[in-house]
Each structure stands twice: as C-alpha cells, then as structure tokens.
Amino acid sequence: MKPTAESRLRVRYAETDRMGVVYYANYLVWMEVGRVELCKSLGFNYRDMEDQDGVLLAVAESYCRYRAPARFDDEVIVKTWVDEANARIAVFAYEIRLAESGRVLATGHTRHVFVNQRMERTRLPQKYHAMFGL
C-alpha cells in the first residue's frame, strides 16, 4: 500500500464560475496543495528540497478527469500519493471527493521531472529515495 495524504479544502466563492461550479483549473491548484501535504507526510518540506538541495519538481504533464461538480462552500478532500517514481521523474496521483458524501469529483495525475535551479534535468538525491518509494 502506497502512503497517501489527505488535504481538506473549503470551496471559496472566487473558485466558482458563472455556472456556480468550481472552475476547472482550480482542481490543478488543489492537486498542488495535495502534493505539498504529501511531501510533509513523507517527512520533508518541498520548499527545503528546493532551497537546500536545489531540486525542483517541474510539471511535464497534467491530467484531470472531471466526474461531478463541486460548488461554493463544499468541503473537498484531496487524496494524493506517489503513483510511480524513479531517480528522474515522479508521478503523483489524485482523487478529489466531497467530504460530506464521499462522491468522487475528479481523478488525475501529474508527471514531474526533477530539475535543478537552471531548469536542467537532474537526479533525485539519495536521501529522498525512500520517500518516493525507490
């Protein structure tokens, strides 16, 4: 079983569109919240990996499958886990659901390339391997 993290968010009015549902791009923002929380639950701060180790996670691909709408003031849960990883890439997977009913709102993934601060491909430092399941 892969380690997971769950983040709870309340939909703000500003996150909705004219139809009264969450604007689709906000799901990608919520995925980012999930990634940061997963890193913390795995034992490190993403900011420290950038600042202390000079390693960044550049998004190479994102995918989101929308299944049901979220609306203003709904509480949502973003479940996040590392789906696959090696020393060069990491793929995070997500399930976003309503807290009240458990109804799945969206599923998706993001593929990241490890890069240095000059945006050149690099390898994940050894000290993070276990955290990414390597």
URPEVEN-V39339 format. One record per residue. N is the residue number from 1. RES is the residue in one small letter. PHI is phi in radians with two decimals (none if undefined). PSI is psi as a letter, one per 30 degrees, with the letter a starting at -180 (* if undefined). NEAR is the number of other ideal C-beta (glycine too) atoms within 8 Angstrom. Layout:
N:RES:PHI:PSI:NEAR ; N:RES:PHI:PSI:NEAR
//
This chain:
1:m:none:k:2 ; 2:k:-1.40:k:7 ; 3:p:-1.08:k:9 ; 4:t:-2.22:l:8 ; 5:a:-2.30:k:13 ; 6:e:-2.11:k:9 ; 7:s:-2.02:k:11 ; 8:r:-1.84:k:9 ; 9:l:-2.33:k:10 ; 10:r:-1.87:k:8 ; 11:v:-1.16:k:13 ; 12:r:-1.53:l:6 ; 13:y:-0.99:e:5 ; 14:a:-1.12:f:4 ; 15:e:-1.51:f:9 ; 16:t:-1.76:l:12 ; 17:d:-1.82:a:7 ; 18:r:-1.07:f:3 ; 19:m:-1.40:f:5 ; 20:g:1.47:g:7 ; 21:v:-1.99:l:9 ; 22:v:-1.08:k:12 ; 23:y:-1.09:k:8 ; 24:y:-0.98:e:7 ; 25:a:-1.16:f:6 ; 26:n:-1.15:f:9 ; 27:y:-1.10:e:14 ; 28:l:-1.18:e:10 ; 29:v:-1.11:e:8 ; 30:w:-1.11:e:14 ; 31:m:-1.08:e:17 ; 32:e:-1.10:e:8 ; 33:v:-1.00:e:11 ; 34:g:-1.08:e:15 ; 35:r:-1.07:e:13 ; 36:v:-1.09:e:9 ; 37:e:-1.17:e:13 ; 38:l:-1.09:e:15 ; 39:c:-0.98:e:12 ; 40:k:-1.06:e:10 ; 41:s:-1.20:f:8 ; 42:l:-1.47:f:10 ; 43:g:1.91:g:5 ; 44:f:-2.58:l:10 ; 45:n:-1.70:k:7 ; 46:y:-0.99:e:10 ; 47:r:-1.01:e:6 ; 48:d:-1.14:e:9 ; 49:m:-1.07:e:13 ; 50:e:-1.23:e:11 ; 51:d:-1.26:e:6 ; 52:q:-1.54:e:6 ; 53:d:-1.92:f:9 ; 54:g:1.19:g:8 ; 55:v:-1.95:k:13 ; 56:l:-2.08:l:11 ; 57:l:-1.84:j:11 ; 58:a:-1.43:k:9 ; 59:v:-1.25:k:8 ; 60:a:-1.81:f:7 ; 61:e:-2.78:k:7 ; 62:s:-2.40:k:10 ; 63:y:-2.50:k:7 ; 64:c:-2.48:k:12 ; 65:r:-1.85:j:7 ; 66:y:-1.51:k:9 ; 67:r:-2.02:e:7 ; 68:a:-2.73:l:8 ; 69:p:-1.43:k:7 ; 70:a:-1.86:l:11 ; 71:r:-2.25:l:10 ; 72:f:-0.84:k:9 ; 73:d:1.29:g:6 ; 74:d:-1.16:k:11 ; 75:e:-1.67:k:11 ; 76:v:-2.07:l:15 ; 77:i:-2.03:k:12 ; 78:v:-1.86:j:16 ; 79:k:-1.68:k:12 ; 80:t:-2.31:k:15 ; 81:w:-2.69:l:11 ; 82:v:-1.44:j:13 ; 83:d:-1.49:e:8 ; 84:e:-2.75:l:7 ; 85:a:-2.81:l:10 ; 86:n:-2.55:a:6 ; 87:a:-1.20:f:7 ; 88:r:-1.94:f:8 ; 89:i:-2.43:l:11 ; 90:a:-2.45:k:12 ; 91:v:-2.03:k:12 ; 92:f:-1.76:k:15 ; 93:a:-2.01:l:11 ; 94:y:-2.44:k:16 ; 95:e:-2.32:k:9 ; 96:i:-1.98:k:16 ; 97:r:-2.45:l:11 ; 98:l:-1.27:k:13 ; 99:a:-1.17:e:9 ; 100:e:-1.15:e:6 ; 101:s:-1.90:f:4 ; 102:g:1.43:g:7 ; 103:r:-1.06:k:7 ; 104:v:-1.32:k:10 ; 105:l:-1.63:e:13 ; 106:a:-2.82:l:12 ; 107:t:-2.31:l:10 ; 108:g:-3.11:a:13 ; 109:h:-2.66:l:11 ; 110:t:-2.31:k:14 ; 111:r:-1.86:k:11 ; 112:h:-2.16:k:12 ; 113:v:-1.86:k:10 ; 114:f:-1.32:k:15 ; 115:v:-2.31:l:13 ; 116:n:-1.57:a:9 ; 117:q:-1.26:f:7 ; 118:r:-1.64:g:5 ; 119:m:1.14:g:7 ; 120:e:-1.73:k:6 ; 121:r:-0.97:k:6 ; 122:t:-2.52:l:9 ; 123:r:-1.81:k:6 ; 124:l:-1.14:k:14 ; 125:p:-1.02:k:7 ; 126:q:-0.92:e:5 ; 127:k:-1.11:f:4 ; 128:y:-1.74:f:12 ; 129:h:-0.97:e:9 ; 130:a:-1.09:e:6 ; 131:m:-1.15:f:9 ; 132:f:-1.67:g:11 ; 133:g:1.38:g:7 ; 134:l:-1.61:*:8
//
